[in-house]
């Protein structure tokens, strides 16, 4: 067995524990012998993660759940194999469950021909579909389920005391989760999610990529301001509400206004 290196009480991040980044963040949230795994990452790194969990002395039989923050391939490709090895239930948002159960390579962003990305996405049965306000019992502690769409339409975050496992909402450098219509991005929903996070009293954000960090309301406000602008910018295509330039162009065409 090896010594545990918790980031916070009841929380181990497996990349940090290992001293090597294998992929997305994988959080073991535990109390006593009971534990859950938040995101499995890629299938290729799963054996290493499971061996690490074994060496940390977490009984496989006490895994209360394999939780998908959302269904993107970099977060959930290993979910089917993890379920097979750990014999634990899979938990996800209903919209993510649709993708996971179908093994949808398009909405999971496993297959993006223009970028040369062609990964498998093994289908997995979701045993419990989570919604806003649900709780997940782990020993004597509870995770509170937050519905936090924006990056995808099936993204969840989880509150534990002063911690918020914030998925692909915002990262320490102020950047936000990728915006892509193929997996259900929604700019207005993203703004609402970030507004909720800014207004909450959580002290720490534990994202799905990169280090945990103290919540910075000014930084979140800057991200919201950017998204407000993106809502009316053509570079975000079908994710935008409107493209003001096109309305201006229509007016100029109608009025016969020449370039100045």
C-alpha positions as CSV (number, residue, x, y, z in Angstrom):
1,X,0.0,0.0,0.0
2,X,1.1,3.6,-0.6
3,X,0.5,6.7,1.4
4,X,-2.5,8.8,0.4
5,X,-2.0,12.4,-0.7
6,X,-5.4,14.0,-0.4
7,X,-5.9,17.4,-1.9
8,X,-8.7,18.1,0.6
9,X,-10.4,16.0,3.3
10,X,-12.2,13.1,1.6
11,X,-10.7,14.0,-1.9
12,X,-7.8,12.4,-3.8
13,X,-7.0,13.4,-7.4
14,X,-5.3,10.5,-9.0
15,X,-3.0,12.4,-11.4
16,X,-1.7,14.4,-8.4
17,X,-1.4,11.2,-6.3
18,X,0.5,9.5,-9.1
19,X,2.8,12.5,-9.8
20,X,2.0,12.2,-13.5
21,X,-0.8,13.6,-15.7
22,X,-2.5,10.7,-17.6
23,X,-5.5,12.6,-18.8
24,X,-8.5,14.5,-17.3
25,X,-8.7,14.8,-13.6
26,X,-10.0,11.7,-11.8
27,X,-11.3,12.4,-8.3
28,X,-11.7,9.7,-5.7
29,X,-14.2,11.0,-3.1
30,X,-14.3,8.9,0.0
31,X,-15.4,8.4,3.5
32,X,-14.2,5.4,5.5
33,X,-14.1,2.5,3.1
34,X,-16.8,3.9,0.8
35,X,-15.7,5.8,-2.3
36,X,-16.8,7.0,-5.8
37,X,-14.7,7.8,-8.9
38,X,-15.5,11.0,-10.7
39,X,-14.6,10.5,-14.4
40,X,-12.6,7.6,-15.7
41,X,-10.7,9.3,-18.5
42,X,-9.4,7.4,-21.5
43,X,-9.5,3.6,-21.6
44,X,-5.8,3.3,-22.2
45,X,-5.0,4.8,-18.7
46,X,-7.7,2.9,-16.8
47,X,-5.5,-0.1,-15.7
48,X,-3.0,2.3,-14.2
49,X,-5.7,4.2,-12.4
50,X,-7.4,1.1,-11.0
51,X,-4.0,-0.3,-9.8
52,X,-3.4,3.0,-8.1
53,X,-6.8,2.8,-6.4
54,X,-6.0,-0.7,-5.2
55,X,-2.6,0.5,-3.8
56,X,-4.4,3.3,-2.0
57,X,-6.4,0.6,-0.2
58,X,-9.8,1.5,-1.5
59,X,-11.8,-1.8,-1.6
60,X,-13.2,-2.4,-5.0
61,X,-16.4,-3.8,-3.5
62,X,-17.0,-0.5,-1.7
63,X,-17.1,1.6,-4.9
64,X,-20.5,3.4,-4.6
65,X,-20.4,4.6,-8.2
66,X,-18.6,5.7,-11.4
67,X,-19.7,9.2,-12.0
68,X,-19.5,10.9,-15.4
69,X,-19.4,14.7,-15.2
70,X,-20.3,14.5,-18.9
71,X,-20.0,12.2,-21.9
72,X,-16.9,13.6,-23.8
73,X,-14.5,10.9,-24.8
74,X,-11.6,12.3,-22.7
75,X,-13.8,11.9,-19.6
76,X,-15.8,8.8,-20.2
77,X,-14.1,6.5,-22.7
78,X,-13.0,4.2,-19.9
79,X,-16.4,4.0,-18.2
80,X,-17.5,0.7,-19.7
81,X,-14.2,-1.0,-18.8
82,X,-14.2,0.5,-15.3
83,X,-17.7,-0.9,-14.8
84,X,-16.6,-4.3,-15.9
85,X,-13.5,-4.3,-13.6
86,X,-15.0,-2.7,-10.6
87,X,-18.6,-4.0,-10.9
88,X,-19.9,-0.6,-9.8
89,X,-22.9,1.4,-11.0
90,X,-22.5,4.2,-13.5
91,X,-24.1,7.6,-12.8
92,X,-24.7,10.4,-15.3
93,X,-27.1,13.1,-16.4
94,X,-29.9,11.8,-18.7
95,X,-28.4,13.6,-21.7
96,X,-25.0,12.1,-21.1
97,X,-26.6,8.7,-20.5
98,X,-28.1,8.8,-24.1
99,X,-24.6,9.3,-25.5
100,X,-22.9,6.8,-23.2
101,X,-25.4,4.0,-23.7
102,X,-25.3,4.5,-27.5
103,X,-21.5,4.8,-27.6
104,X,-22.1,7.9,-29.8
105,X,-18.7,8.7,-31.3
106,X,-20.0,12.0,-32.7
107,X,-21.6,13.7,-29.6
108,X,-18.8,12.4,-27.4
109,X,-16.2,14.0,-29.8
110,X,-14.5,10.7,-30.3
111,X,-14.8,11.0,-34.1
112,X,-13.7,14.3,-35.6
113,X,-12.5,13.5,-39.1
114,X,-11.4,17.1,-39.9
115,X,-8.9,16.8,-37.0
116,X,-7.9,13.2,-37.6
117,X,-9.5,12.1,-34.4
118,X,-11.0,8.6,-34.6
119,X,-11.4,6.9,-31.2
120,X,-13.7,4.2,-30.0
121,X,-16.4,5.0,-27.5
122,X,-17.5,1.8,-25.8
123,X,-21.2,1.8,-24.9
124,X,-22.1,1.4,-21.2
125,X,-25.4,1.1,-19.4
126,X,-26.1,4.0,-17.0
127,X,-27.5,2.7,-13.8
128,X,-28.6,5.9,-12.2
129,X,-29.6,9.1,-14.0
130,X,-28.8,12.2,-12.0
131,X,-30.7,15.4,-11.9
132,X,-30.4,18.8,-10.1
133,X,-30.7,18.5,-6.3
134,X,-30.0,14.7,-6.1
135,X,-27.5,13.5,-3.6
136,X,-24.9,10.8,-3.7
137,X,-24.2,9.1,-0.4
138,X,-20.6,8.1,0.4
139,X,-20.2,6.8,3.9
140,X,-21.3,9.6,6.1
141,X,-20.8,12.4,3.5
142,X,-23.0,13.5,0.6
143,X,-22.4,15.0,-2.8
144,X,-25.0,17.4,-4.0
145,X,-25.7,17.2,-7.7
146,X,-25.7,20.5,-9.7
147,X,-26.9,20.7,-13.3
148,X,-24.3,22.8,-15.0
149,X,-24.9,22.9,-18.8
150,X,-23.0,25.1,-21.2
151,X,-20.0,23.1,-22.2
152,X,-22.4,20.2,-22.9
153,X,-26.1,19.8,-22.3
154,X,-25.4,16.9,-20.0
155,X,-22.7,18.3,-17.7
156,X,-22.9,18.0,-14.0
157,X,-21.0,19.5,-11.1
158,X,-20.9,18.3,-7.5
159,X,-20.8,20.2,-4.2
160,X,-19.1,18.9,-1.1
161,X,-19.0,21.4,1.8
162,X,-16.8,24.3,0.5
163,X,-15.7,22.4,-2.6
164,X,-17.3,22.4,-6.0
165,X,-16.2,19.7,-8.5
166,X,-16.8,22.0,-11.4
167,X,-16.2,19.8,-14.4
168,X,-15.4,21.7,-17.7
169,X,-16.8,25.1,-16.6
170,X,-13.8,27.3,-15.8
171,X,-10.2,26.6,-15.1
172,X,-7.5,28.3,-13.1
173,X,-6.2,30.4,-16.0
174,X,-9.8,31.8,-16.6
175,X,-10.4,29.8,-19.7
176,X,-13.6,27.8,-20.0
177,X,-14.7,24.5,-21.4
178,X,-14.6,24.2,-25.2
179,X,-17.7,25.4,-27.1
180,X,-18.8,23.1,-29.8
181,X,-22.3,22.5,-31.1
182,X,-21.7,18.9,-31.8
183,X,-21.8,17.9,-28.1
184,X,-24.5,20.3,-27.1
185,X,-22.7,23.5,-26.1
186,X,-25.0,26.4,-25.3
187,X,-23.7,29.9,-24.6
188,X,-26.6,31.2,-22.7
189,X,-26.7,28.1,-20.5
190,X,-22.9,28.5,-20.0
191,X,-23.5,32.1,-18.8
192,X,-26.2,30.9,-16.4
193,X,-23.9,28.2,-15.0
194,X,-21.0,30.5,-14.5
195,X,-23.3,33.1,-12.8
196,X,-24.5,30.4,-10.4
197,X,-20.9,29.4,-9.6
198,X,-19.9,33.0,-9.1
199,X,-22.8,33.6,-6.7
200,X,-22.3,30.4,-4.7
201,X,-20.3,30.3,-1.4
202,X,-18.0,27.5,-2.4
203,X,-14.4,28.4,-1.7
204,X,-12.6,26.0,-4.0
205,X,-13.2,24.9,-7.6
206,X,-12.0,21.4,-8.6
207,X,-12.1,21.3,-12.4
208,X,-11.9,18.3,-14.7
209,X,-8.6,19.6,-16.2
210,X,-5.7,21.3,-14.4
211,X,-5.2,22.3,-10.8
212,X,-7.8,23.0,-8.1
213,X,-8.0,26.7,-7.3
214,X,-9.7,29.3,-5.1
215,X,-12.9,30.6,-6.6
216,X,-12.2,34.1,-8.1
217,X,-15.4,36.0,-8.7
218,X,-13.7,38.7,-10.8
219,X,-12.2,36.0,-13.0
220,X,-15.6,34.3,-13.5
221,X,-17.1,37.7,-14.3
222,X,-14.6,38.2,-17.1
223,X,-15.5,34.8,-18.5
224,X,-19.2,35.7,-18.4
225,X,-18.4,39.0,-20.2
226,X,-16.6,37.1,-23.0
227,X,-19.4,34.7,-23.4
228,X,-21.9,37.6,-23.7
229,X,-19.8,38.9,-26.6
230,X,-19.6,35.4,-28.1
231,X,-23.4,35.2,-28.2
232,X,-23.4,37.8,-31.0
233,X,-20.2,36.8,-32.9
234,X,-20.1,34.8,-36.1
235,X,-17.0,32.9,-35.1
236,X,-19.1,30.8,-32.7
237,X,-21.5,29.8,-35.5
238,X,-24.6,28.0,-34.5
239,X,-23.7,28.3,-30.8
240,X,-24.3,32.1,-31.1
241,X,-27.8,33.7,-30.6
242,X,-27.2,36.1,-33.4
243,X,-24.5,37.6,-35.6
244,X,-24.9,41.3,-35.5
245,X,-22.7,41.9,-38.5
246,X,-25.1,40.0,-40.7
247,X,-27.9,42.2,-39.7
248,X,-25.8,45.3,-40.4
249,X,-24.8,43.8,-43.8
250,X,-28.5,43.3,-44.6
251,X,-29.2,46.9,-43.7
252,X,-26.2,48.1,-45.8
253,X,-27.3,46.0,-48.8
254,X,-30.8,47.3,-48.5
255,X,-29.6,50.9,-48.3
256,X,-26.9,50.5,-51.0
257,X,-24.2,51.6,-48.6
258,X,-20.7,51.2,-50.1
259,X,-17.6,50.4,-48.2
260,X,-15.9,53.5,-46.6
